């Protein structure tokens, strides 16, 4: 059997962190290799003891629509009901977890919670933007809060009718998104006054790609906006001159037949897989969008810039583990990546409804982390936490288009 592709390694790393609360030498090695800082792998953080555990809802009825995970099991989500002034307000959070770009990688994911409901835990952690206390989540704690599980490997874009009898894989991410949204509508979201679609990493990309669709299923007079965290993946080259992310996205779109579920205005203008890049698709998104990202996003530095499978001499091993271990020449290369990131981001057409919060932290996401969302340790720009910035933008109290003035990459966890 051929070795697992890098996407499968990421899935393995994520699975090890989500389902196993203990440490372990194998998991440590996997994380050092993959360095995919997924939201769902870092719930044991400051304030985690106060996090809310919410039982899973398995949407059995979705199977009639063919809306199933990679292994054919029904999709799932966690719902915690709102109350008081938040009774008719909704936050939908899409889990992240990378992608699968090949049959072997997708098959591997079926052995983990990233490809099968059968591998998911019964409870989900609700923290950060999903927290249920005003102390940890001042503006949204009493809204209906939903955490949608990610088990399709395509950022909720795939839809292949035929199922190969040999591998028995189902590529139905777009159907999962539709089925869950329809179910939530029947549970009260059809009466929403305020609604936010959000997500981190692959879930953040799904937020961008499905933002206008989400708007269309909500009442016309509802305030609907999207918040994408750690998902502005740029189409950059590695230090070896390769285009790992572009090749990966091309493979994903082809395997999952995602093109028909990407914004038509974008796919009409360019090769469909290029519409997986936010720099290309965001100009076509009409619904207000808030982008949270690090200029020195650790996933992109560890994959787009320095793909581990190409770092055969392990020259970057120490650096990608800790910024403090980087050599001066490595820091210069990382700095150049930050310049490229900003150039790409600032190339977006101006939009007064768009908000953004770009830090210089060496990190990857965190709106579902109490320590990042609203905490004394949270990253701040212009004296605002991410939670405060998102709320001010959402409720239109201020124009939030913040870029960290700090000129270099920094460790924000100390």
N, C-alpha and C positions, 0 to 999 in steps of 0.2 A: 504494500500500500504506500503511495507517495506521502511525503511529509505534509503535515498540515500547513496551509497557507497562513500568512500573517493575520488575516481576519479571524481565523480559527483560534490562533494563539490569544487574540484579544478576547474572544468569547470565553476561552478557558480561564483567563485571568479574571474576567468579570464574574463568572460562575463561582470561582473559588472565593471571591470576596463576599458575594451576596448570600450564599447559602451556608458558609462556614464562618461563624463568628470568631473562631480561634485563629491564632497565627499559624505558623508552620513553615518549615524550610522550603517545601515545594511551592507553596503559594508565594513566598517571598521571591523565589527565583523567577516565577512566572511574572510577577509584577515588575521586577527589575527589567525583565525582557520587554514586556508589553508597554508598561508605563501608561496605561490608559486609565486616567483618573476619573472613573465613572462615578456619577452621583450615587448610584445604588451600591457602590462598594465602599463608601466612606461614611456610613451612617453612625458609626461609633466615634462621635466627636464631642466637643464641648457642648453640653446641654442635651446630649442624646438621652440621658436618663429621664428627661421630661417629655420626650417625643411620644406621639400618639401612635398606637398600634391599631390598624383598621383591618377588619376581616376582608378577605377576597370575595369578589363576586364573579363566578364563572358564568359567562354568557352562553349557555347551552343552545339557546334559540338561534344564535348566529350561524350555527353549522348548516341550517337549512338554506342560508344564503351563500354558502361556501366560504364564509368568513372564518378562517381557521389559521392556527399557528403553522409553522413549518412542518410539524409532524401530523397535522390534521386535528389536533385537539382544539377545543373552543377557546376564544380569546377571554381576557379577564381584565378587571379593574378593581380598584378600591374606592369606595365612596364614603365620605363623612359629611353628613347633612349640615346645612347651615341653619342659622337661627336668628331671631330678632331682625335687625336691619339687614342682615345678609341672607335672608330667606330666599330671595329671588335673584341672588347673585351667584355666579359660578366661576371657579377656576378649574380648568382641565390641564393636567400636567402629563406630558408624554415622556415616559422613561427613555433613557438612552441605552447604549450598549453596542456601539459599532455596527458593522454590516457584514453580510456574507456575500462574496462575489463569485463563488464557485460551488459546485455540487459537494465536494468534500467538506468545505467550510460550513455550508448549510446543514449537511448531515451531522456534523459535530455539534452544531447548535441545538439540534433536536435532543441531545443528551443533557442539555442544560436548561435553565429557566428562560434563556434567551431564544428558545425555539419550541418550547413545550409548556403548556399549562400544568402538565403532570409533574413537572420539576419545580414548580413554584411553591413558595411557602404560603401558608394560610393567612399570614398577616403582612401588612405593609407598613413601613415606617413613614409617618407624616411629620416632617419638620420643615424649617425654613418657610418658604412660601405656602406650604401646606399646614403649617402649625395651627393649633386651635386655641392659642392664648394671645391676648393683646400684648403681653410682655415680649413675646418672640415674633409676633406677626401683627403689628398694630392695625393695619388697614384691612386685612383680608381674613382674619382669624375666624369670623363667624359666617363666611361664605360657604356655599356648597363646594367642597374640595374633592377633586377626583384625581387619582393616580392611575393612568392607563399603562398596563403592562405591555412590554415590547417583546414580541416573539416572532417577528416576520423577517427581520434582517434587511429591510429595505427602506427604513424610515417611513413606513406606512404608505408606500407608493406602488407596490407590486400587485399584479393581477394576471395570473396565468390560468386559463381555464383548464387545460389538460394537465393531468397528473401522470408523471412518468411511472409506469408500473414497476420499474426496477428500483428507483430510489424512493418512491412514494413521498416526494416532497411537494408541499403546497406553497405557492408563492402568491399570497393573498393579502398583503399588507393594506392596500387601499380598501378592500372589503371590510377588514377589521375596523379601520377608522370609521367607515360609514355605519357599520352595525352598532358600534359602541355609541356613537353620537346619536343615532336614532333611539337607542335604548335610554340614554340619558334625557333626551327630549321627552320621552314618555314618563320620566320620573320627575319632571318639573322644569327641565331646561327650556322647554318651549315657551315658558313664561318669563324667561330671564330678562332682567332690566340691565344688568351689567354682566359681562363675561370676558374671561381672559383664556386664551389658549397659550400654553407655555411648555417648555421642555428644555432639556440640557443635552448637549453633544448631538448624537444621532436623533434624539428626541427634539432638540432645538432645531435641527435641520427639518425634521418632520413638521415642526410648528410653522416654519417659513413656507414650506411647500404646500401645506394645507390651510394656510391662514385665510385665504379668500373663501375656501370651501366652508370653513368654520363660520365665517361671517354670514354666509348664505343660509345656513340652517337655523340661525337665531332670528328672533323677531326683528322686524325692520327698524323699530324705534329703540332697540337695545344699544347700549354702548358696548361695542365689541372691539377688542384689540388683542394683539399677540406679543408675547415676550419670549425671545429666543436667546438662550444662554449657551455660551461656549460652542457656537455652531457656525461662526463665520469662517469656514474653511476656505483658505485662498488656494488658487491654482498656481502654487509655487513649485520650484524645482529643488531637488535635494542637493547636498554638497557634492554629490557624485554626478549631477547633471540629469538625473532621472525625474520623471513626473509620476511618482507613485500614486498620489491621490487621483489624478486625472485618469490614469489607467484603471484604478480601482472603481471609480464611479462609472466608467464606461462598461466595465464588466457587470456591475450591479444592475444598471439600467437595462442591459441586454438580457441578463439571466432572469430578472423579475418582471420583464416587460413593463417597466415603469413609465415609459415615454407618454403613454396615453393618460396618465394621471398627474403629469407635471403641467404647470401653467401653459396653456396653449399659446399665449402671446410670446412666451419665451421659446418654446420648441419650434414655433414657426419661424423664429429668427436665427436659430443656431442648432447645431447638433444636440439632440436631446440630453445626452449625458452631461453636457456643459451646463445645463440648467440645474444640476445638482449643486453647483457652486453658487453660494449666496450673492457673490459679486455680479453674477449674470442674471439671477432670477429676481432679486429684490426690486430692481427698477420696475418690474411688472406687477408687484404686489400692491393692491389698492387699499387694503385694510391697514390701519395704523399699526406700526411695528416698532418694538423696542429691542435693540440689540445690546446684549451684555457679553463682553469678550475681553480677554487679555490680549494685548498687542504681542505678547510673548507667550501665547497659548502653549502649554506644555505638551499637549497631544500633538500639535502641529510641529513643534520643534523635534519631538521624538519620532515623528512619522514622515511628515512632509519634508522636513529639513534633513533629518538623520534617521532614515529607516533602519531599525535594528538589524534586519536580516542582511543589510549591506555593510554594516559596521563590523566586518569580520575580525578586525584586529582589536576590537573593543576599546578603541581610542576615545570614544565618547561615553563609555559606560559610567564613569564617575561623574561626569558633567551632567548627563541627563538625569542622574539620580539626585544630584544636589547642585544648584547653581554655584554654591560656594566652592565647589571642587573644580570648576571650569578653569582652563588656562586662559591667558589673556587673548590668545588667537581664537579660541573657541568663543569667548565672549564677544569678540568683534564679529564673528560669523552670526551669532545670535542677534546681535545689535542690527546687523544688516537685514536679518529676517524681519525684525520689528519695523524697519524702515519700509520694507516691501509690503508688509501687512497694512501699514497706515496709508501708503500710496494707493493700495488696492481699495481700501475702505473709503478713502476720501475721493475716489474716482466715481462713487455712486452719485447719481443725480441728486441735487438738493431736494429735500422734502420736509415741509414744516410739521407734518404729522409723525415723522419718524423721530424716535429718541434713541440715545445710545450712551453707554457707560463703559468706556474702554480703559482698563487698568494696565499697569506695567508689571503686574504680578506674574510670577512663574507658576501658573495654575491652570486648571481646566474645569471651569464650571463651579457652581455652588449655590444656586438659588434655593435648592432644597436642603441646604446645610445651614443649620442654625448659626454656626460660626461665621458664615459668609453673608447671610441674608440680612440679619439685624442683630448685631452683637457688638460688644466692645472691641472684639477682634476683627470685625468686618472691614473689608477694604472700603476706604472713603475717598470720594472725589468732591472737592469743593465743600467739604464738611458734611457730605451726605452719604449714608449707607446705601447699598443697592436697594433695599426695601423702601427707603425714603424717596430715592430717585424714581423708582418705578411708580410709586403711588402718586407723586407729584405730577409725573407725566400722564399717567392714566386718567387722573381726575382733572387734568388740564390746569393745574395750579401754577405750573412753571414749564418753560421749555427746557428740556433736559437733553443736552447734546454735549456730554462731558468726555474729554480725552485727558488722561493722566499727563500732567506736565513733567513728571519724572522721566528723564531722558534714557534711562537704562533699565534692563531687566532687574527685578528685585524679588526677594523672598518675602512674601507677605504673611507667612505663617508664624513668624517669630516676633 
